């Protein structure tokens, strides 16, 4: 239970009181529970959508997006912004890119990227609500956070210090592999056709981004993980809309 609470404390702004500071081993074990945190976030979004179903789709989409940002504290949006600045401003230089990602200031590319992603999410949420495909409210945060342990499992972490170092060093590989296998099977059994499309889109985003991380940085940083989370969420929502349109 404690590793789950550590994951919940890090990935959300839900107030969690831990009995003492977590050890590095506990931080590493918390990675196994990241998808469950995504499931919790998605369930809260689904519940809000069901509770406020009497309102207009466009207003409900705005409310859900605000709640989504509020629950996560814009944690992954920050990573997306840092990556966007680094990919443009770093000009392919690894050390310069890593330095830009540590800079607390956001440039115009970062701002434009955040605006674009939030616009896409908002438009997709509006269409999803209108067509009644609420399952994607659960699938998007779930699959995006399942990608994080998969990234740590398959890709080198490039920072010398930081939270990611503890996660990478103490990653429970066997537990993570089992969790990902069970998660994939469970999603397919519960959502079937929609799961096939969303799993395919999230997997494609995962491998494209992972290839770019390896090519530019030789691995990934926490900001890269945040950017991947945001982009997978967005693509899952968009793919759901494309399914309904087809």
N, C-alpha and C positions, 0 to 999 in steps of 0.2 A: 504493500500500500504506500509506503514512504516514497519509493521511486516514482510512482504515479503522481503523488502530490508534488514532487520536485518538478516533474514535467509540466504539470498544470500551473505551477507557480511561474515557471519560466515562459511558457507559451501563451499565457493569458493574463488578464488583469483581475481575475477572480481572486479575492483575498484568501490566501492560504497561510496559516500559521504553522511553521515547522518547529519541532522540538530540537533546537540546535541547528548549527550550520551543516549542510550536507557534505559528506566526504566525496572525494574524487570518484571512488568506486560507485557510490550511490548516484552521482551525476551520470556516470557512464551507463548504469542500469536503467536510468530514467528514459533513455533513448528508446527502449523497447515499447514504452507506453505513449509515445508521441501520436501514433494513429488513434489511440483511444481518446486522447485530448481532442483530436480532430473530429472524432465521432460525437463527442460532447458538444463541441462548438456547432457542428451541423445540426444536432438535435435541438439545441436552443434556437437556432435560426428557423428550423422547421416548426417548432412550437410557436414562435412569434408569428410566423406566416399563417398558421392555422388560427391563432387567436385573433389576428387582425385581418382576416379574410374578407370582412365586410367593407373594407376601404378600397380605393381604386388601386389598380396594379402599379401605376407609376409612383404613387405615394408610398405604397407598401415596399416597393423596390428601394426607394430612398431610405426608408426606415430600417430595412434589413441591412443595407450597406453601412449605415451609421452604426448599427448594433455590432456588425461584423468587425468594423474598425475599432469600436470601443472595447469589445471583448479581448482582442489581440493587442490593444495598445499601439497599433500601427507598427508592430515589431518587424514584420516582414516587408512592409512598405519602405521602411528605413533601409533595409538591405537592398531592396530593388533600386532605390534612389542612388545609393553608394555605388552599386554595380554599374548603373547607367552612366554615371559620371566617370568611373574608372575606365569603362570600355571605350568611351570617346576621348576623354582627356589623357588616358594613359598611352595612347598611340602604340599599343603593342608591347610596351616596355613593362616587364613583369614587376620590377621593384616600384616603378612609378604608379602602376595600377594599384598595388597593395597599399602604397602610401595615400593615394586618393581615397581609397575605401575607408581609411582610418580618419580622414578629415571630417570633422563634424558639420561642415558647411555644405549646402546643396547648391549645385549649379543649375543653369537653365535646362540642361538635358535631363537632370534628375527630376525637376519639377514637371517638365513636359511628359516624361515617362509615367510618373505617378498619375497625372491627370488623365493620360490616355488609358491606363489600366483601370482606373476607377470609372471612367466613362463606359468602357467595354463591359465591366461588371454590372454597372447600373442598367445599361441597355439589355443585357442578357437576363438579369433578374426580372426586369419588367416583362419580357417575353415569356420567361419561365412561369411567372405567376399567372399571366394571362392564359396560358395553355395548361396550367395545372400540373406541371412537372416538378413537384416539390421535392422529389427524391434527390435531385441534384444539389439541393441545399445541404444535404447530408454528405453526398459523394464528394463534392468539391473540397471541403476542408479535410475530409477523411483521407482522400487519395493524396492531397498535397502534403499532409504531414506524414503519410506512409513513405513518401519519397525521401524524407530526411534521413531516417535510419538506413535506407537503401543507399543513399549518397555516401554516408559514413562507411558503409559496408564495402563499397566498391571503389572509392576514390580517396587519394591521399589528402589529408588536411594540411594546409600550407603554413598556418600560423604557428609560431613557436610557443606562445602563451595564450591563455584565454580559456573560456568555457569549452570551446570546441576541442581543445587539447585533451581535457578530461574525458569528453565524450569519445574521442577517437582512441585514446589510450585504453580506456576501460570498457570499450564496446563489447557487450555480450553477444558475440557473433552467432552462436548457435540459437540463442533465444530470438534474435532479430530475424534470422532466416526462417525459423518456424513461424514467427508472428506474421511475416510477409506472406508466406504460403497459405496460412489459415485465412488471412485477411482477403487475399485474392480469391480464394475459393468461396468464402462467405459472401463477398460482394457479387460474384457471378450467380450464386444460387438465389440471392435475394432480389437482384435487379435485372438479371439476364441480359436482354438486348441493350438496354441503356448502359449496363455495366460493361459490356463488350466495347462499346464506342468510347465511353469515358476512360476505361482502362487503356485502350489503344492510344487515345489522345494524350493522356498523362504520361504514358510510357514513352511516347515519341518526344514529348517536351523534355522528359528526364534525360534521354540519351543525347539529344541535340545540345542541351545545356552542358551536360557532363563533358561532351567532346570539346566544347568551347572552353570550359574551365581548364581542362587538361592542356589544351593547345596554348592558351594565353598564360596560365598561371602554374601549370604542372600539378594542379589539384584544385582545391576549393577553400574558401573562407566562410565564416559565418554569414557575411553579406551575400555571398553566392547562394547559400542555402536559403536565405530569406527571399532572394529574387526568384529562385526556383519555386518556392512555395506560392508566391503571388501569381506567377505565370501559369502554373498548373491549375490553380483555382480558376483563373480566368478562362483557360482553354476548356476545362471541364464544363463550365457554364455555357460557353459558346457552342461546344459540341452538342450539348443538350438541346439548344435552340435549333441547331441545324438538323437534328434528328426529327424534331417536331415539325419543322418546315417541310421536310421530305415526306 
